Amino acid sequence: MEVRRTVPVKLDVDSDDAALLRETVDEFLWAANYVVDHAWQGEYKTASKAQLQEETYDEVRHQTRLHANLVQNARNKAADAVQSVVARWKQGEYAGKPHFSTPTAVYDKRCATFHDEYVSLATVDGRIEVDYVLPDPERDTPHSRYLDHNDYEVTGAELHHKWGEWFLHLRTKAELESDTPEQATTGHSTVLGVDLGVNQLAVTSTGTFWSGDEFDHWRREYEKRRASLQQCGSRHAHENIQAVERKETGRFKMTLHGIANGIIEEATENGCTVIVLEELTGIRDRVPEAAWGHKWAFERLYEYVEYKAEPRGITVGRVEPENTSRRCSTCGFTHPDNRNGEEFECLKYNYKNHADYNAAKNIGLRYLRRNQTGDGGGAPVGVRLNRGMLNANGEFEPPAGDSGQSGSPRESPTLNEANGEAVSE
């Protein structure tokens, strides 16, 4: 199976080369925005790369000093952004005209040559060679796992300028044998539902919780530090703000990587071949207490889970989260009053539990029902719980050999009104 990884590498750039890279990035962004402006003309937006190439290439080449392939990469970046906007419109979502301002440029093998310790990059004034700043090869880092791995090939990169430094995000790929859970080889799959929230950053349908207390504590602490430094208004304070932001990002990324690893382990240990999270569109409207930092964290967490799941042969999907926190995962009754803070109690059915855990089960069920074909063609067969599963009808199926023992700490026994038996999930 094909596996792709992106590895950020800091570049050792002198002042002359830095000036060239800055000019190259500025012209790349101008080119991408020019293509977007052209695509935006008229009632219908042009998203065809071939059409945009034909209609904009000559003018961009005339107006810039960019390498021919950088012009094409800028066109691709613009076309992809327009396509994304059109796709969101079709889903009934709001999206405005794209505009590129973040200092980046996209390179492929036609305008960059990637070596083990340095890279040759096309600029607006010929090529330059820039050394990588690499970590100790003995350490376990993305560089040692992918750049130094013979199976991985660098296919392209994106140049970034941030915090006063230059970075190259190297894209790699490899053909590897899949470490697929046993269920995947039998044509069946099991779903792990994951709910995202503020008090609990992530909760799985198997009953594992990752608290948001520490995340919120440090988010508030860093906000206080930035606010205090902003009041100074000096250049030194501005530099300190950037340092605080780097520390904040680094701390949160470490936290999110840990949660992503835990979710992957939970899926692997429970034989799950699908991990399902909720769509993040409009999350701040659905969860008023969610700050911008939470949305950023959830997006990063999805990315980390997705790329960590791929080598395991685990699929990662998303579903619309509407009413997953209000719906009873046992009987399906949906009502706003079912949920009271972190407590869930179905008004119709005798089911009580943690609200986020109930939502995680509903997220898994929604994916299960959306993909259930009933033809034996590899559709998911159930949502994995800490003991047993839920089938597509929301019915509890105990693990093999279970004769109705008492529930584990993660799930209290509930009364199954259909047959009068105590059921433990």
Disulfide bonds with the S-S distance in Angstrom:
none
